[in-house]
Amino acid sequence: MKFGWVVAAGVLFAGGEALADPCGMVPPIYVGQNGATIKRTGPQKTYVFFKDGVEDIVLRPGYSGNVDEFGMLVALPSPPELRKVPDEIFAHIAAAVDPPEIVIDLRPRPKPSMSMRGLAPSAKSGGSAGPVPEDVVRVLKQEAVGMYEVAVLEAGSPKALEKWMTEHKFKYPTGMDSVTGDYVKLGWCFVAVKTRIAEKGPTDPKPGMKEKPAAGKAAGAPFGGYIQGMGFRFKTEKAVVPMRLATYNDADDRRQIVYALTTKPVKFEGVPETRVVRQLEGKRLRKNVTELLPLRILGGTLKDVPPARLEALKPSRNPVPHNGRAKELFSGDLLAARTGELSLAHEEEEKELLSIGERLMLRGPEIDKLHTEELEKARAEITEKALGDLDAMTFTVVDGEFPFEWMRDHNLELASYTMPTDKNLPAIYDAVRLGPGGPKAGVRVEGDTEVTPAAPGDKKKGWYDTLWE
């Protein structure tokens, strides 16, 4: 089956002392009259979930260059269900680890009424039909997911995959046969992703795919920034983050930030333990995404804050604008693991809405907001059903450069590892700041502040009275 893409895309080998990208993408190289290229920019952020044989990988790559179209190739152990993820997803994940604090300044000097620290920057699967003949590429599915056109493939050999990529205008680099051959022997599939970021004519659309690209940038105009995020949810006996293809990546920044939600505290095999910078118990993570944002009181304690002021601050302590997307992500994955359903009902509905929007050339934050409002009830029901399962999980943050030589021959695999307590502190690594949080003045107060002090003469002090002793 021919897949109607006309973009020229492929990879370059990043040699020397370069370090690998864990997302497993083959970054694109545009082959045009001027041989223009694009590069991945900024730190690569990846979210990984694994529980009960269900894994989810979320990516939102950043690129720069003067190209109009590009794509990605991702190798996975089984055919995934695909979905769009919110643009702010990684900012919300970081704020789920370290929620912003609402500052109350009681010091006797001119001050703002309140401020916030650490706000985020603005900023059903089909199985294989059996062994694939050596000279064949089997297209398992093709669909539109927002601004992406996606094909899930099984290849009988690296040569067949190379032929398919060449026919569909991807540049298949010399030397990649050994890696793709290993994936073929394992029976893995390949996800080919194509997106357009400029205005062009329609290109042989297939049923269920978008009919033509939305107007955007003029042909050849420079592009820089993050493209739409994608989620790949699939089944696997062992958690793995495929990244061997990423040794062909061309990037200015080799820093990796991986967020792993798993049933135990983990590290990655072959990656130094020092790259593990934070770990949170699931109960702590659930509190961070469900309870009121913490207060930080300067120049006093909770007892010094008038009750009316505490009440007035409640709307600004709502965690949803800061990490609500992360709560939805965690809940969706937990429900998928509980039920074994890789694509949830509201995710399928959202894809249908996105497909309609693309056909009408409707795209952007306003459309995303309408979709969110339409699906809000379903999201809330899923959160209610599954979020309790978060208590049995652990959240791990891994940050730094990963060894290139190891990544060339190995996928990222999880291993049990618990951080030293004296290193697992926001003062040493703040997830929002992506670095040291540093010492903070004042007193931190968490949870509901509607408390009743002990009655006069009561010998038993309530927690309100003893909190700061």
Secondary structure, DSSP 8 states (H G I E B T S, - for coil): --------EE-----TT----TT-B------STT---EEE-S-EEEEEEEETTEEEEEE--EEEES-SEEEEEEEESS--EEEEE-TTHHHHHHHHHS--EEEEE-SSS---S-EEES-----------S---TT-EEEEEEEEETTEEEEEEEESSHHHHHHHHHHTTEE--TT-HHHHHHHHHHT-EEEEEEEE-B--------TTS-SS----B-TT--EEEE--EEEEEEE-SS-EE--GGGGG--BS---EEEEEEESS-EEETTS-GGGEEEEEEHHHHHHHHHS---EEEESS-GGGS-HHHHHHHGGGG-SHHHHHHHHHHHHHHHHHHHH--SS-HHHHHHHHHHHHHHHTT--SHHHHHHHHHHHHHHHHHHHHHHGGGGGG-EEEEEEE---HHHHHH--EEEEE----GGG--TTT-BTTTTB------SEEE-S--------TT-SS--HHHHTT-
